[in-house]
Amino acid sequence: MGILAFIVFGLVVGLIARAVMPGPQSMGLVATALLGMAGSFIGGMVGSLMHGGRIFELHSSGIIGSVLGTLVVLFLTGLSSRRRVVG
């Protein structure tokens, strides 16, 4: 049940980050879920460490950190997917 909840939470956080980040992001639901899970892991861990609570416990700083972490991962994937035009 924990893994399924992590996937669903990653999808929700990924959708929130895609709605907040300006510009088009051409990715499907699977990529959005993977993006949300990566950002949730990174941001949630940093938020939990700053809060002082347990890492896998659900609390507001972990949720906010998850959204912020997903925004950072989305920004970095946007930078890496841009093409540079020489000319």
VOGU-3710 file (C-alpha; in Angstrom, 3 decimals, decimal comma):
1> mgilafivfg> 0,000/0,000/0,000  2,894/2,376/0,709  4,305/2,189/-2,805  0,916/2,753/-4,395  0,352/5,784/-2,160  3,798/7,126/-3,111  2,972/6,776/-6,825  -0,401/8,506/-6,444  1,127/11,253/-4,285  3,904/11,703/-6,870
11> lvvgliarav> 1,317/12,050/-9,628  -0,652/14,649/-7,666  2,468/16,633/-6,763  3,699/16,405/-10,366  0,389/17,738/-11,669  0,507/20,615/-9,164  4,056/21,487/-10,211  3,155/21,366/-13,895  0,182/23,672/-13,238  2,344/26,175/-11,326
21> mpgpqsmglv> 5,349/26,173/-13,687  4,771/28,471/-16,694  5,299/27,211/-20,201  4,424/23,997/-21,969  5,660/20,701/-20,597  5,201/17,902/-23,086  5,015/14,799/-20,910  2,443/12,151/-20,185  1,019/10,903/-16,918  3,796/8,368/-16,359
31> atallgmags> 6,498/11,012/-16,785  4,520/13,372/-14,545  4,279/10,681/-11,865  8,026/9,963/-12,111  8,760/13,680/-11,934  6,544/14,039/-8,887  8,080/11,022/-7,168  11,630/12,294/-7,716  10,756/15,793/-6,537  8,757/14,421/-3,635
41> figgmvgslm> 11,671/12,296/-2,513  14,180/15,150/-2,710  11,975/17,961/-1,424  10,211/15,837/1,148  13,503/14,676/2,597  14,852/18,229/2,841  11,565/19,437/4,351  11,554/16,614/6,876  15,149/17,272/7,846  14,418/20,968/8,379
51> hggrifelhs> 11,250/20,182/10,340  13,056/17,710/12,547  10,471/14,970/12,141  10,710/11,488/10,740  11,388/11,305/7,022  8,473/9,064/6,025  5,921/10,801/8,221  3,266/12,921/6,516  3,344/16,567/7,647  2,977/19,996/6,085
61> sgiigsvlgt> 6,679/20,781/5,674  7,147/17,527/3,781  4,248/18,287/1,466  5,457/21,824/0,774  8,982/20,506/0,303  7,657/17,903/-2,119  6,003/20,536/-4,290  9,099/22,766/-4,205  11,375/19,825/-4,964  9,192/18,843/-7,899
71> lvvlfltgls> 9,307/22,409/-9,214  13,116/22,315/-9,071  13,241/18,962/-10,876  10,771/20,237/-13,492  12,876/23,362/-14,013  16,037/21,288/-14,435  14,371/18,931/-16,910  13,135/21,966/-18,838  16,670/23,301/-19,034  18,105/20,004/-20,185
81> srrrvvg> 15,473/19,495/-22,874  16,001/22,849/-24,572  17,895/22,812/-27,827  20,604/25,323/-28,481  20,499/26,918/-31,897  23,852/27,841/-33,376  23,842/30,610/-35,846
//
